[in-house]
Amino acid sequence: MEPMDIVGKSKEDASLPKATMTKIIKEMLPPDVRVARDAQDLLIECCVEFINLVSSESNEVCNREDKRTIAPEHVLKALEVLGFGDYIEEVYAAYEQHKLETMDSLKGGKWSNVAEMTEEEALAEQQRMFAEARARMNGGAVPSKQPDADQSLDS
């Protein structure tokens, strides 16, 4: 029986996007260095195996702590257990940078001004959005930006 991962595919089915991996490989090398396709495929397979190894060990660390969700500290502990302790500081720094970038993208996203709205403005915006959705569902034209003040959600 072959090993299965969480989504039910065999480990042999797991892979990484080839174009992305090829780009990463090329970015890490001097411009005058070429990599044979077989070598690229081998590097990709090594990356997949490394991810499987760290994921598996992270899961074991998580289970030993009677947790059900693998947290970043479980991954860091797994790296230490597997002998990759020299990389923990760099991995943690990359994780912190990712958190900052993620927070920045959430702050600058679609809902960035919601906290600045008053309750009345938020309610008016909600009613406008409901009216637009109703109009789309009914095949009608989208109403103007300002709905009638007495328009209810049941209309």
C-alpha positions as CSV (number, residue, x, y, z in Angstrom):
1,M,0.0,0.0,0.0
2,E,1.5,3.4,-1.0
3,P,1.8,6.3,1.5
4,M,-1.0,8.8,1.3
5,D,-0.9,12.5,2.1
6,I,-3.8,14.6,3.6
7,V,-5.6,15.2,0.3
8,G,-5.6,11.5,-0.6
9,K,-2.9,11.7,-3.3
10,S,0.1,9.5,-3.2
11,K,3.5,11.1,-2.5
12,E,4.5,10.4,-6.0
13,D,1.6,12.7,-7.2
14,A,2.9,15.6,-5.1
15,S,4.9,18.2,-7.0
16,L,5.8,21.8,-7.1
17,P,5.0,24.2,-10.0
18,K,7.8,23.5,-12.5
19,A,7.9,27.0,-14.0
20,T,8.2,28.6,-10.6
21,M,10.9,26.2,-9.4
22,T,12.9,26.7,-12.6
23,K,12.7,30.5,-12.1
24,I,13.9,30.2,-8.5
25,I,16.8,27.9,-9.6
26,K,17.8,30.4,-12.3
27,E,17.7,33.3,-9.9
28,M,20.0,31.6,-7.5
29,L,22.7,31.0,-10.1
30,P,25.0,33.3,-12.0
31,P,23.6,34.3,-15.4
32,D,26.3,32.4,-17.3
33,V,25.4,29.1,-15.6
34,R,22.9,26.7,-17.3
35,V,21.1,23.8,-15.6
36,A,20.2,20.7,-17.5
37,R,16.5,19.8,-17.5
38,D,17.3,16.5,-15.7
39,A,19.1,18.5,-13.0
40,Q,16.2,20.8,-12.7
41,D,13.8,17.9,-12.3
42,L,16.1,16.3,-9.7
43,L,16.2,19.6,-7.7
44,I,12.4,19.8,-7.8
45,E,12.1,16.3,-6.6
46,C,14.6,17.0,-3.8
47,C,12.4,20.1,-2.8
48,V,9.3,17.9,-2.7
49,E,11.0,15.3,-0.6
50,F,12.3,18.0,1.8
51,I,8.8,19.4,2.2
52,N,7.4,15.9,2.9
53,L,10.2,15.3,5.4
54,V,9.7,18.6,7.3
55,S,5.9,18.3,7.1
56,S,6.0,14.8,8.5
57,E,8.3,15.7,11.4
58,S,6.3,18.9,12.1
59,N,3.2,16.7,12.4
60,E,5.0,14.4,14.8
61,V,6.1,17.4,16.9
62,C,2.5,18.7,16.9
63,N,1.1,15.3,17.9
64,R,3.6,15.0,20.8
65,E,2.3,18.3,22.1
66,D,-1.3,17.0,21.7
67,K,-2.1,19.7,19.2
68,R,-4.3,19.4,16.1
69,T,-2.8,22.2,14.1
70,I,0.8,22.5,13.0
71,A,2.1,25.9,14.1
72,P,5.3,27.7,13.0
73,E,7.0,26.6,16.2
74,H,6.4,23.0,15.3
75,V,8.1,23.5,11.9
76,L,11.0,25.2,13.6
77,K,11.3,22.3,16.1
78,A,11.1,19.8,13.2
79,L,14.0,21.6,11.4
80,E,16.0,21.3,14.6
81,V,15.2,17.6,15.1
82,L,16.1,16.8,11.5
83,G,19.5,18.5,11.8
84,F,18.7,21.7,10.0
85,G,19.2,23.9,13.2
86,D,21.6,26.1,11.4
87,Y,18.7,27.4,9.2
88,I,16.2,28.1,11.9
89,E,17.2,31.8,12.4
90,E,17.0,32.4,8.6
91,V,13.7,30.5,8.4
92,Y,12.2,32.5,11.3
93,A,13.3,35.8,9.7
94,A,11.6,34.8,6.5
95,Y,8.5,33.9,8.4
96,E,8.4,37.2,10.2
97,Q,8.9,39.0,6.9
98,H,6.0,37.0,5.4
99,K,3.8,38.0,8.3
100,L,4.7,41.7,7.8
101,E,4.0,41.5,4.0
102,T,0.7,39.7,4.7
103,M,-0.4,42.3,7.2
104,D,0.5,45.1,4.7
105,S,-1.5,43.5,2.0
106,L,-4.5,43.1,4.3
107,K,-4.3,46.7,5.4
108,G,-4.1,48.0,1.9
109,G,-6.8,45.7,0.6
110,K,-10.5,45.9,-0.2
111,W,-11.6,46.4,3.4
112,S,-8.9,48.8,4.6
113,N,-11.4,51.7,5.1
114,V,-14.1,49.7,7.0
115,A,-12.6,50.5,10.4
116,E,-12.8,54.2,9.5
117,M,-16.6,54.1,8.8
118,T,-19.2,55.1,11.3
119,E,-21.9,52.6,12.1
120,E,-24.4,54.5,10.0
121,E,-21.9,54.6,7.0
122,A,-21.3,50.9,7.3
123,L,-25.0,50.2,7.4
124,A,-25.6,52.4,4.3
125,E,-22.8,50.6,2.5
126,Q,-24.2,47.3,3.5
127,Q,-27.6,48.2,2.2
128,R,-26.2,49.5,-1.0
129,M,-24.3,46.3,-1.6
130,F,-27.4,44.2,-0.9
131,A,-29.4,46.4,-3.4
132,E,-26.7,45.8,-6.0
133,A,-26.7,42.1,-5.4
134,R,-30.5,41.9,-5.6
135,A,-30.5,43.9,-8.8
136,R,-27.9,41.5,-10.3
137,M,-29.9,38.5,-9.2
138,N,-33.1,39.9,-10.7
139,G,-31.4,40.8,-13.9
140,G,-32.1,44.5,-13.4
141,A,-29.9,47.5,-13.5
142,V,-27.7,48.3,-10.6
143,P,-29.2,51.1,-8.5
144,S,-27.3,54.3,-7.8
145,K,-24.7,54.5,-5.1
146,Q,-27.0,56.0,-2.5
147,P,-30.0,53.7,-1.7
148,D,-33.2,55.3,-0.3
149,A,-32.9,55.8,3.4
150,D,-36.1,53.8,4.1
151,Q,-35.2,50.8,1.9
152,S,-35.2,47.7,4.0
153,L,-33.3,44.4,3.6
154,D,-36.6,42.6,2.8
155,S,-37.3,44.4,-0.4
